[in-house]
Amino acid sequence: MKFDLSLYRGYANEEQVILFGHVFKSLAPEYLLTDKKGYRHAKGVFEMFTIKTLKNASVKVYFNNREISTQTTHEGYFRVCIPCNGIDAGWHAYRVEAYYKGHMVEAESEFLKPFPGKIGVISDIDDTFLISHTNNIFKKLYVLLTKNVQKRKIFDDVATHYSLLSKAGRTDKMETNTFFYVSSSEWNLYSFILNFTKLHQLPKAVFKLKKIKSGLTDFLFSGRGNHRHKFNKIKDILEFYPQMNFVLMGDDSQKDPGIYEEIVKYFPKNVAAVYIRQTTKKQNSKTVKMLQNIETFKVPTCYFVDSSIAIAHSKTIGLL
């Protein structure tokens, strides 16, 4: 029987480790978009969004000489929270085996325990660093269907800004600040986005995406709909790392300004700065008002078109 397993980068604090992934009824999405061109790429995108998951598959998680058993949910998803202490800061390997009807598949991934430091970064993906045309659903779908990862574009200087933030306050070259990429893109796109971040040398990060899709309608409305999950995921991160201050990076194409405003109200002492990329010719008046309100909490904000402006702002406020 063919089935497959996708693992994602996990994360840890002083007390527990969070590890998660999906089990699929066929080969995992990773193989669907590997350097394919033309109609083969479009076919791969369609297959990626109609992939079927496998519920109630048995899963065994191994790390640090420990074994944890669980099962997948009806969405083929598993997530384990493992009490654990004494883990060194940095990236650590873990391994998972999945079992179904007498067959087994296995995979390896990593989890991060952050290095103690000045800041962490939580960044959106679409139209924050990956040009996605979220404001125009037809153009967004055209780009998704016709451009493979090699042809997708990144905003100028964004990789430079993220690299500087990754190294800010670090004297040890082996240590970096923690990055999370939190998006309304679905887990179907994980391998695509992961390869994009590697291609453009963006900081290594933990991903937190939207629940997996498995139908044509879901594909047509990829990345749209309710964005409440993004607030909940960011809230979970800040609660998981109460001693860290985070820089929030987003754009004005969807709901980031309102989400970040609400996050600041919940965590007024845990947000170091808010950056919003302007995606239209004129600034959005609602976004301006939200950022002005955020600044009443003494949280610096920057509403910018070019990342060079954001870099200068980060230097001005002492982040870099």
C-alpha positions, -999 to +999 in steps of 0.1 A: +000+000+000+013+035-009+012+061+018+036+088+028+047+111+056+056+148+058+074+162+088+077+199+097+102+218+118+092+217+155+101+239+184+109+237+221+112+258+252+126+249+286+098+225+295+084+209+263+089+200+227+062+204+200+065+181+169+040+177+141+033+164+106+009+148+081+003+113+068-010+110+032-027+082+012-002+087-016+032+103-020+036+135+000+034+169-017+071+173-018+075+154-051+048+173-070+065+207-076+102+198-079+115+219-109+085+210-130+076+234-159+046+243-180+016+220-178+034+196-155+038+223-129+002+232-131-008+196-129+014+192-098-002+222-082-037+207-088-026+174-074-011+191-044-044+206-035-064+175-040-041+152-021-058+129+004-047+124+040-048+093+061-067+093+094-060+069+124-025+060+111-003+049+139+027+073+145+058+068+166+080+098+173+117+093+183+141+118+197+167+119+225+163+081+232+125+086+237+096+070+219+061+087+218+031+069+201+000+086+188-024+085+158-034+109+130-066+130+132-093+129+105-071+154+086-041+131+086-024+154+111-005+146+142+010+168+168+027+158+200+036+179+230+064+162+249+075+173+284+112+176+283+140+197+299+177+200+297+178+204+259+205+226+246+197+256+225+199+251+187+185+227+161+179+190+170+170+160+149+139+138+154+125+108+135+090+095+129+076+062+118+040+059+105+022+026+103-010+016+084-023-018+075+010-036+081+031-011+062+056+015+075+071+047+062+096+069+081+111+104+078+134+128+097+132+165+105+144+190+131+131+211+160+145+243+174+151+254+209+159+292+206+191+307+217+186+332+245+187+367+229+174+401+221+146+394+196+127+368+176+109+374+143+074+363+132+068+369+095+039+364+071+049+349+038+026+360+008+034+396-002+056+400+028+086+384+013+071+361-015+055+382-043+020+365-045-004+392-058-029+384-030-050+415-039-058+399-073-071+364-071-068+357-108-032+369-110-024+349-079-038+317-094-020+324-127+014+328-109+008+297-087-001+276-118+026+288-142+057+297-120+077+271-103+098+279-073+128+289-095+107+316-112+088+330-082+101+364-071+111+379-038+110+416-028+142+435-031+164+437+000+140+416+021+165+388+025+191+414+036+167+427+062+159+393+075+195+383+076+204+413+096+175+406+121+187+370+123+221+381+135+211+412+155+228+412+189+247+380+183+285+378+190+286+340+184+284+334+146+269+299+153+238+315+171+209+332+153+177+348+164+145+327+161+123+330+131+087+318+126+069+320+092+032+322+100+008+323+070-027+317+057-011+295+030-019+259+036+003+230+046+000+217+010+025+245+000+050+237+027+077+221+005+073+249-021+077+277+005+105+258+022+125+255-010+118+292-018+133+303+015+163+281+009+168+294-026+168+330-014+188+323+017+161+335+041+168+326+078+160+290+088+126+291+105+098+271+120+066+272+098+030+275+111+006+273+082-032+268+077-048+234+078-043+212+047-067+213+018-079+184-003-104+197-029-108+218-060-128+245-042-101+247-015-075+252-043-094+281-059-096+299-025-061+290-013-048+315+013-082+332+016-111+330+041-109+334+078-075+345+091-083+339+127-060+309+127-030+333+122-039+353+153-042+320+173-008+307+160+010+340+169-007+340+203+005+305+209+041+314+200+042+344+224+026+323+252+052+296+245+081+320+248+070+346+274+105+359+279+111+368+242+103+399+223+091+395+187+093+416+156+061+412+136+065+413+098+035+415+075+017+434+047-015+453+040-030+429+014-051+410+039-055+411+077-020+414+091-024+450+105-055+441+124-041+408+137-009+425+148-028+453+165-048+427+185-016+408+193-001+440+208-032+445+229-027+410+243+011+412+246+020+449+250+054+441+265+064+412+241+063+430+207+095+448+198+083+463+165+057+459+137+065+461+100+039+463+073+047+462+036+026+485+014+013+464-016-007+491-034+001+525-048-014+543-019-012+536+018-043+520+033-060+545+057-073+517+079-037+503+082-024+537+090-049+541+119-041+506+132-003+513+132-009+546+150-029+528+177-001+502+180+024+531+186+003+543+216+016+511+233+052+524+226+057+497+200+076+512+169+059+506+135+070+510+099+047+511+069+070+507+039+072+500+002+109+490+000+127+469+025+156+494+024+133+517+043+125+490+068+162+483+073+169+520+080+140+520+105+154+489+123+187+507+127+171+539+139+152+521+167+182+500+177+171+466+165+202+464+143 
